[in-house]
Amino acid sequence: MTTALITGATAGIGAAFARRLARDGHDVVLVARDTKRLSDQATELHDRHGVEASVLTADLATEEGIGAVEKRLGDGKHPVDLLVNNAGFGLKGRYLEVPMADELMMLKVHCEAVLRLTSAGVEQMRERGRGGVVNVASVAAFVPRGTYGASKSWVVQFTQGAAQDLAGSGVRLMALCPGFVRTEFHERAGMGVSEVPGWMWLDADKLVDAALKDLARGKTLSIPDPRYKAMMGASKLIPRGMLGKLSSGSGRKYGPK
């Protein structure tokens, strides 16, 4: 039986990945900061689907948290076949309005943790000649707006570059770029989203279904909804300076997760 490790597993897209993968018969390793929520989730997945569901409490904004997950990914006796780097958060406010400590924390979670965990997982996967990594980015990666978008752009570029370097190894890497998803993400960041049209909201479970299909097809970039694919295609026709101005009215609310 294969094993999937999911960071940010207790809510939103991460929880949807955990549900889908457990339903498909994969053992799961659930990673997040809240031990109680992790334990409750693991029990539910085990009881419902009969899979092994283990928990790893880790804060990926800390060296200790990243190191703990790296260690689990490097355990050759209990290999991880699929890694989902989903942990992340948003910041409310424009550039220079957000404390530098918070900006650096975001970069640690979105960039350093993704780099280190992907590397730890892929090293083991390449030795076995199989495996997959899904790095959750955002359509915000394609909009010139703030640290959030910049960090997610890094995730996309890193993932696609690493996928190219690993071509033929049996290891697949894919950057997942969702739009607005009904999760706890915006509430935790203190972001109002009442102005977001209803048609722009995506269902987390349907998004995960589409993402896994894209991974199986060997795609290195997944924008799992026709509406957002059309929007991102249109954005290429708009000058980047104008695109930045268009997105500035919502601050960093253009940071779906």
C-alpha positions in Angstrom: 0.0 0.0 0.0 1.3 3.5 -0.9 1.6 6.4 1.5 0.9 10.0 1.0 2.1 12.9 3.3 0.1 16.1 3.3 1.1 19.3 5.0 -1.6 21.7 6.1 -3.8 18.6 6.3 -6.5 19.7 8.8 -8.5 22.1 6.7 -9.3 23.2 3.2 -7.4 21.8 0.2 -5.1 19.7 2.5 -8.1 18.0 4.2 -9.6 17.4 0.8 -6.4 15.7 -0.4 -6.4 13.6 2.7 -10.0 12.5 2.3 -9.6 11.6 -1.4 -6.3 9.8 -1.0 -7.6 7.8 2.0 -10.7 6.9 0.1 -8.5 5.6 -2.7 -6.7 3.3 -0.2 -3.5 5.2 0.5 -2.1 5.3 4.0 -1.7 9.0 5.0 0.6 11.0 7.1 -1.1 14.2 8.2 1.0 17.2 9.1 -0.2 20.4 10.7 0.2 22.5 13.9 -2.9 21.4 15.8 -2.5 18.0 17.4 -6.1 17.6 18.5 -7.5 18.3 15.0 -4.9 16.0 13.5 -5.8 13.2 15.8 -9.5 13.6 15.2 -9.0 13.6 11.5 -6.7 10.6 11.5 -9.3 8.6 13.5 -12.0 9.5 11.1 -10.0 8.5 8.0 -8.9 5.3 9.6 -12.5 4.3 10.7 -14.1 5.3 7.4 -11.5 3.9 5.0 -9.5 1.4 6.9 -6.2 3.0 6.1 -3.3 3.8 8.4 -3.5 7.4 9.3 -0.6 8.8 11.3 -0.1 12.3 12.6 3.0 14.6 12.7 2.6 17.9 14.6 4.9 20.4 13.0 5.0 24.2 12.5 6.6 24.7 9.1 7.4 28.3 10.1 10.1 26.9 12.4 13.3 25.0 11.9 12.2 22.2 14.2 9.0 21.8 12.2 10.6 21.6 8.8 13.3 19.3 10.2 10.7 16.9 11.7 8.9 16.5 8.3 12.3 16.2 6.5 13.2 13.3 8.8 9.9 11.5 8.1 10.3 11.9 4.4 13.8 10.5 4.6 12.7 7.3 6.4 13.5 4.7 3.8 11.8 1.9 5.8 8.4 3.8 5.6 8.6 5.5 2.2 6.3 8.3 1.2 5.0 7.8 -2.4 3.2 11.1 -2.7 4.0 14.4 -1.1 1.5 17.3 -1.0 3.0 20.5 0.1 -0.1 22.5 1.0 0.7 24.4 4.2 0.5 28.1 3.7 -1.2 31.3 4.9 -2.0 34.9 3.7 -1.3 38.3 5.1 -3.7 41.2 5.3 -2.2 44.4 4.1 -0.1 46.0 1.4 3.7 46.0 1.0 5.3 47.9 4.0 2.1 47.6 6.0 2.9 44.1 7.1 5.6 43.5 9.7 8.8 42.2 8.2 8.8 39.2 10.7 5.5 38.1 9.1 6.8 38.5 5.6 9.8 36.4 6.4 7.6 33.7 8.1 5.6 33.5 4.9 8.7 33.0 2.8 9.9 30.3 5.2 6.6 28.4 4.9 5.9 29.0 1.2 9.5 28.7 -0.2 12.0 27.3 2.2 9.7 24.5 3.5 8.6 23.6 0.0 12.2 23.5 -1.2 13.4 21.4 1.7 10.5 19.0 1.9 10.3 18.5 -1.9 14.1 17.7 -1.9 13.8 15.3 1.0 10.9 13.5 -0.6 12.2 13.4 -4.1 15.6 12.0 -3.1 13.9 8.9 -1.7 11.5 8.7 -4.6 14.2 8.9 -7.2 16.1 6.0 -5.6 12.9 3.9 -5.9 12.2 5.1 -9.4 8.6 6.3 -8.7 6.7 8.9 -6.7 5.0 12.3 -7.0 5.0 15.7 -5.5 2.2 18.3 -5.6 3.2 21.8 -4.5 0.1 23.9 -3.9 0.6 27.4 -5.3 -2.1 29.7 -6.5 -3.4 31.7 -9.5 -2.0 34.6 -7.5 1.4 33.4 -8.8 0.5 35.0 -12.2 -0.5 38.4 -10.7 2.2 41.0 -9.8 0.9 41.7 -6.3 2.7 41.4 -3.0 4.7 38.8 -1.2 2.0 36.2 -1.4 1.9 36.2 -5.1 5.7 36.4 -5.4 6.1 33.4 -3.1 3.6 31.3 -5.1 5.3 32.4 -8.3 8.5 30.9 -6.9 6.7 27.7 -6.1 5.5 27.4 -9.7 8.9 28.1 -11.2 10.8 25.9 -8.8 8.4 23.0 -9.3 8.4 23.1 -13.1 12.2 23.5 -13.2 12.7 20.5 -10.9 10.2 18.5 -12.9 12.3 19.1 -16.0 15.5 18.1 -14.2 13.9 14.9 -13.0 12.4 13.9 -16.4 12.7 10.2 -16.9 13.4 9.4 -13.2 9.9 8.1 -12.5 9.1 11.0 -10.2 6.4 13.5 -11.1 6.2 17.1 -9.8 3.3 19.4 -10.3 2.4 22.9 -9.2 -1.2 23.2 -8.4 -2.7 26.7 -8.9 -6.2 27.0 -7.5 -8.4 30.1 -7.5 -10.7 31.1 -4.6 -11.6 28.0 -2.6 -14.1 27.9 0.3 -11.7 27.1 3.1 -10.6 28.7 6.4 -7.7 30.4 4.6 -9.3 33.9 4.2 -10.8 33.9 7.7 -7.5 33.1 9.3 -5.8 35.9 7.4 -8.5 38.4 8.4 -9.4 38.9 4.8 -12.9 40.0 3.7 -14.1 38.2 0.6 -17.7 39.5 0.3 -16.8 41.2 -3.0 -15.7 37.9 -4.6 -18.4 36.8 -7.1 -20.0 33.5 -6.4 -18.9 32.0 -9.7 -15.2 32.4 -8.7 -15.5 30.0 -5.7 -14.3 26.5 -6.2 -15.1 23.3 -4.3 -12.0 21.8 -2.6 -13.0 18.2 -3.3 -13.6 18.8 -7.0 -10.4 20.7 -7.2 -8.4 17.8 -5.7 -10.1 15.4 -8.1 -9.0 17.5 -11.1 -5.5 18.0 -9.7 -4.9 14.3 -9.3 -6.0 13.7 -12.8 -3.5 16.3 -14.0 -0.8 14.7 -12.0 -1.6 11.3 -13.5 -1.4 12.8 -17.0 2.1 14.1 -16.2 1.3 17.8 -16.2 3.7 20.1 -14.3 1.2 22.9 -13.9 -2.5 22.4 -13.0 -5.1 25.2 -13.0 -8.0 22.9 -12.3 -11.0 24.9 -13.5 -11.9 26.1 -17.0 -12.9 29.6 -15.6 -9.5 30.2 -14.1 -7.7 28.8 -17.1 -9.6 31.3 -19.2 -8.8 34.1 -16.8 -5.1 33.3 -16.7 -5.0 33.1 -20.4 -6.5 36.5 -20.7 -4.1 37.9 -18.1 -1.2 37.3 -20.6 -2.7 39.8 -22.9 -2.8 42.6 -20.2 0.4 44.6 -19.5 1.8 43.6 -16.2 1.8 47.1 -14.9 -1.9 47.4 -15.6 -2.6 44.0 -14.2 -0.9 45.0 -10.9 -3.1 48.1 -10.7 -6.2 46.0 -11.3 -5.3 43.7 -8.5 -4.3 46.4 -6.1 -7.8 47.3 -5.0 -8.1 44.1 -3.0 -4.8 44.3 -1.3 -3.7 40.7 -0.7 -7.1 39.3 -0.9 -6.1 37.8 -4.2 -4.5 34.9 -2.4 -6.7 31.9 -2.6 -5.7 28.6 -0.9 
